[in-house]
Amino acid sequence: MTAPQKKLYGIIGHPLGHTMSPALHNSGFNMFSLQSVYMAFPTPPEKLADFMKSFRTVPIHGASVTIPHKETVMRYVDKVTPRASAVGAVNTLYWEKDLIVGDNTDVLGFMAPLKDKKNTSKKALVLGAGGAAKAVLAGLQELGTSDITICNRTLQRAEKLAATFKVNTITWDERGSVVADLVINTTPMGMAGEHVNETPYLAEMFTEHGVAYDLVYNPLETTFLRAAKEAGWETIDGLHMFAAQGAEQFRLWTGKKLPHDHIRKLVSNLLRL
């Protein structure tokens, strides 16, 4: 007898760099003894159409989607979930019978730690206006946060996003004047590498008390979070969102529940290498 053929999954983006997604999902496949493998598929924009053709014909059973394809991949799917449609971006592909479905688990990933903490934030400030900010805005609105302000170094991008989600906007230089009990960093500032010592929010801006949430997870404690903690704020690191969105992808593909704590431990160990 021959062994059953492995199901193929993967991640597409350009450049992919050192993505943690293969370690996350392959660990899950091993945990549940699934005959599956997850690979990185570096895909420049001009090769996206070819990849989606392969997705249908190989076949590939599911995929994670990262920059710069989260919006352009939508034209190649057969169905977009309401959540992905609301965000205007897809980060997950899966099959529903013979249809390719585009979903967005970033929204659930973002909301997860706030739900766990029984979030009661009334006023939120979102720093940055890129793709991650879209998922954050959709998540905040789903959580019922009514007073939301977004700011970005390029005001025009913030204004465009603010108009789409019907939220407030303010200039980058005025961000410290916004009274908010939840401040979220969606920028790459603070990320390991050339931006590691940067922060989108100066230490003196942490007045009153609240929650500082950074989507960056490498390092786990960014300059932004360290300043917030020193000011007496509660902090949420980006690994919470990464773990929750990855676990939701895994559930969509396999029907299995991958524990968030398992993902956090796995990625934390990899970050120490």
N, C-alpha and C positions, 0 to 999 in steps of 0.2 A: 504493500500500500504506500502511496506517496503522501507526503505531508501536505496539509492544506496550504494553498498559496496565501502569502501574507497580503493584507490590505495595505494600500499605500496612502499615506497622508503627508502633508508638508507645509512649508511656509514660503510665500513669495514676497519679494520686496527688492529694492535696489537703492543703496547697497545693503546687504543683510548684516554685515559685520559679525559680531559674536553674539548671535541670538541664543537665548536660553530656552526657546520653545521646543527644540528637538529633545533636550534633556528632560523637560517637563513631561511631554507626551509619551516618549519612549519609556520613561519610568512608570507612567500609568499603565501602559500596555503590559509591562512586565508584572506590575502589581496584580493585574486581573488575568494574567496568562492569556492575553489576546494575541492572535497571530497577525500582528500589525507592525508597521514601521513608519516613522515620521522623519522626513528629510528636509534639508534646506534647499530651496530652488531659487538661487539668485536670478532675478528676472528684470532686465532693463525694460523701460517702457515700450520700446519698439518690439519686444518679444512677448508682450502680454497676450496678444491675440493667439499666438502659437501655443502658449501655455494653456489657455482656456480650451483650445482644440484638443490638446493632450488630456486635459482634465476629463473631457467627455469620452475619449477613445481608449485611454490606457487600461482601465479608468483609474482616476485618483478619487479616493473615497471622501476626502475632506481636505480643506486647506485653511491656514491662517493667512490673512492678508495684511501687509504693513505698507508703510510709505514707499513709493509714491502712488500705490495702486488702489487705495481705499475708495476713491471716488470713481476712477475710470473703469474699475472692474465691474461696476454696476451695469454697464451696457452689455456685458457678456453673460449675465445670469438670466434665468427664466422667471425668477420670482424674488422680490425683495420684501423682507418682513417689515411690519409697521414701525418697529423700533429703528431699524436701519434706515428706513425711509425718512423718519423724523430727524435723524442725525445727518442724513445725506452722505453716509459713508458705510462701507461694508468691511468687516475685519474677519469674517468667517464664512466659508463656503461649505455646504453640505447637500446631500441628495435627499429629495422627497419624492420617492418613486423614481420617475425618469426626469425630474426637474432639478436644476441646480438652484439652490436657494442661497441668497445673500443675506446674512444676518450681522448684527453688531453686538458682541458680548462686552465691549468696552463700557457700555452704559451700566449693565448689571455689575461689572467689575468695579466701576467707580462707586456705585451705590452701596455695595456690600458692607464695607467697614462702617459706613454711616448708619446703615440699618442696624448693624450689630450694636452700635453705641446708642441706639434709639435717638437718632439725630433730631435735635430741636432747634437747629440754627434757623434764624429768621432772615438774616442778611448775609449774603455771600459775595465775595470778591474773587473773580476769576482772572488770573494773570496769564496772558497769552491768548492768541486767537487762531491757533493752528487746528489741525484735525482733532487732536486730543480735547481741545476746548469744546468742540461740538458735542462730544460724548458727555462731557461734564455738564454742559448747559442742559442737555436733554435729561440727564440723570437728576439734576437739581430740580427741574420742573416736575419730573415724575415723583420726586420726594415731597413736592408741595412747597418748596422754597419760593416765596413770592417776590422778595426783594433781591435782585441779582444785578451786579455791575461787572462789566468786563472791560479790561484795559490791555493795550498792546503797544509796543514801541512804535509800530506803524498804525496810527489812529484809523486810517481808512479800513484796514482789515477788521479792527474791532467794531467799527460802525456797521460794516457789512454783516458781521455775525450777529450783532445786537439787533439789527433790523429783522433778520431771519427768525430769531428766537424771541423777539419783542422784550428785550431786557435793556438795562441802562448801560451807558458807556461813559468813560472818562479818559482824559489824556494820561499817558504814562507818568508824567511828572506830577500829576495830582493824585496818584493812587494812594498815597499815605493819608489823604484827607477823608477817604471813605471809611465810615464806621461799619465794620463787619465783624460778625462772630464766627465766620468760616472763611478762611483765605486759602485758595487753591492755586498751586503752581502747576501750569500745564506746559511751561517752557523747558528747554534743555539746560537752563542755567542751574549749575550745581552738579551736573552729570560728570561721572568719572572721565578724566581727560582734560582737554584745554579749558573746559567750563567749570571744573570742580570747585574752584574758590569763589564762583560767582553766585549771586542771589538776586532774585527778582523783587525782593522786598527787604528793605533795610531794617536793622535791628530796632531802631527807634520808632518804626511804624507799628510795632506790636504793642498797642495800648489796650487798656481794659483786659478782658479775658476772652478766649475763644479756642477754636480748633484750627491748626495749620495742617494742610494736607498737600503733600508733594507727590506728583505722579512719577518722579524720578526714583528708581530703586537701586541704583548703583552710583554712589554709596547709599547704604540704608539711611544714614543720618547725614543729610546735606547741610550746607551752610544755612539755608533757609530754615530747616527744622531745628537745627542747633540754636539759632537765635530765638526761635519761637519758644523752645523749651526753657531757655534761660529767662525769658520774659514771663514764664509761668503758664504758657499756653499748652493745651493738649496737642499731641502730634500724631499724624498718620503717615507712615512711609508708603512709597509707591509699590512695594512688594505685595501689599494687601490687594490692590487693584489688579496687578499682574496675576496673582494667584487665583483670584475670583474669576477673572475673564477667561483664564486658561482652563479652569475647572468647568466652566460653562461650555466652552468649546468641546471639551472631552465628553461631557454629558450629551451634547447634541450628536456627536459622532458615534458614541458607544452605548449610551443609556446608563453608563456607570458614573457614580459619584466619587470624584477624586478629592480627598480631604485637603482643605486649604493649608492645614498645618504641615502636611507632607510636602506640599509645593514650597512653602516658606523655608522649611528645613533644607530641602534639596538645593534651592537657589542660593540660600545663605551660605551653604557649604561651597558651592561653586564660586561665589564671589570672593571667598577667602583664598582661593587657589592662586 
